[in-house]
Structures are given as structure tokens and as C-alpha cells.
Amino acid sequence: MTEDLQKVKDLLLLRKCSDRTISNYLSCINRFKIYYKRKDLEKLNEDDILEYFKKNFINIGCSAATINVNRAAIKYYYLVNFNKEFSNVLLPQTKIPSRFPKIISKQDFIKMFNSEFNLKHKLWIILAYGSGLRISEVASLKVSDILSKEHKIRVIGKGNKERYVPLPDFTLKLLRFYWIQNKNKINNDYFFPGLYRNRINTYISEFTIKGAFQKIKENNGLDNSITFHTLRHSYATEFIKNGGDIWELKNILGHSSINTTSIYLHMAENFKDVYSPLNEVSKHA
């Protein structure tokens, strides 16, 4: 690793950023450096950065989230290595469209769950749907994180923040059954160890979980817009629909701001009894 990238990494580690954030930042910066490898990076300005984004992201239709993480990484690189800040007016953050997250119905989840015969795959989806875990949190689940007596799971989420999520009886039974079947394969740390040569104490790849979920979707004829993260959204929506407290949900999901959690209030609303002018029209139609 070059000295400039190492400096970025060291400072991100000092800020206690997650491994995923660090990896994303370094990847974004490295791609940018390769693109401008024939130029003096310190002398580049906002127009040069904008050209980079137009060619590599905007013109090919990349998402706002992708553009923003690359923008943040590049700005951080310049601040750390050259003490240089770019103008937010000349290099603005891309606005992310406000959309309600996709959710899956209870019926579709039950159908999907019952049709899957691989116990490990069943556990992956039920940990997301039944406890609201992110895919990274499912993959990195540790044996010591399962607090069976308290019916809780200890989670180290984004930014290495610690929180606790509910552990339903049904999930606990499946975890115990899986443990009995696989205790010789499970190492002392991770419940779903990775299959890597010459690497000790690693956990399953998120890509492996995504691949398994894709096959489950295909087998059940589910819309391709449904992702593994949809299961977490569905957990949150059902939590609110069943009278759960929004502040408690914020802590369960590990959100930094209540504004992020509040979207589930709107998603969980029951519109059946809401007045519409069409109600009156229909009586006389």
C-alpha cells in the first residue's frame, strides 16, 4: 500500500470506521488514482473531479449512493494528504431520491422459508427477517454473540457500534439445531465460518449469502427488486405495525438518527380507513 493510502487507512482506523467503510474508501481512491495516473493529483481542481464523475459514474447511470461514497472518499483523500478542500457548490453531493423501501409480505416470507431445505440458508434469512440484521451482521455473527438466556443477539454494526436485538424462540431453536449438526465445523469465533485456505477465524462471505438468497428468490418466483436487505425493512415495518415503539426500533436497527427510522412509520400506516373523495363518488356511481 502506498504511503498516501496508508495515511487514509490509519486515520479511518483511528476514527473506528468499520472494515467495510475502510475497504470502500480505499477502493474508490485507488480507482481515482489509476484514472489520473499521468497527472499531478495535487494540482487537480473541481472541474477535473467532475470530469471523472461524468465519465465513470454519471454518464453510465450509477446510483446516487455510489456517486456519493466515491465523492466522500476522494474529498477525504485530498483533505488528509494535501490539506485541500473542494467546494460543495462546485462538487455537490448527489441527491438520493426519497423512496419507500421494498418489503416482503408475511405470506411470501413463510412460503420462501418453508421451500428452503438448507438449514444454514434458513438461518440467514430468518436472522434478517426475525431480528432485523444486516447481511454483514448475519455473516459475522459470533457464537459468543448469541445470548440464549436473555433471548438477545449482541451485534457490532456500522461504525463498530454495539447494540442488542431480539432473539425469538423459533430462531434460537434453529440455531441450536444447526449447532448440534455442525459443532465440529464451527470455530470458536464465527457461527458461519468462511471456507478460505490458510485463513483462520474468518466468516462467510456476504456474496455467498447473496448468491443463496438469489436462488431462493428464483425458486419462489419473487420479484428481482427484492434484496436480502428487504428482509430487514420488512422486520422494521412489521415491528411498527404491531405497536412497536419507534425509538426502540431505532436502537434495534442501529440507526444514528431517528429520521432514518421514521420512514417505517409511513410504511406501516394502514390506509384502509383513510377518507377519500372517491368514497362518496362510489356510492352514487
Buried (B, 14 or more C-beta within 10 A) or exposed (E): EEEBBEBBBEBBEEEEBBEEBBEBBBEBBBBBBEBBEEEEBEEBEEEEBBEBBEEBBEEEEBEEEEBBBBBBBBBBBBBBBEEBEBEEEEBEEBEEEEEEBEBBEEEBBEBBBEEBEEBBBBBBBBBBBBBBBBBBBBBBBBBEBBEEEEEBBBBBBBEEEEBBBBBEEEBBEBBEEBEEEBEEEBBEBBBBBBEEEEEEEBBBBBEBBBEBBBEBBEEBEBEEEBBBEBBBBBBBBBBBEEEBEBEEBBEBBBBEEEEEBBBBEEBBEEEEEEEEEEEEEEEEE
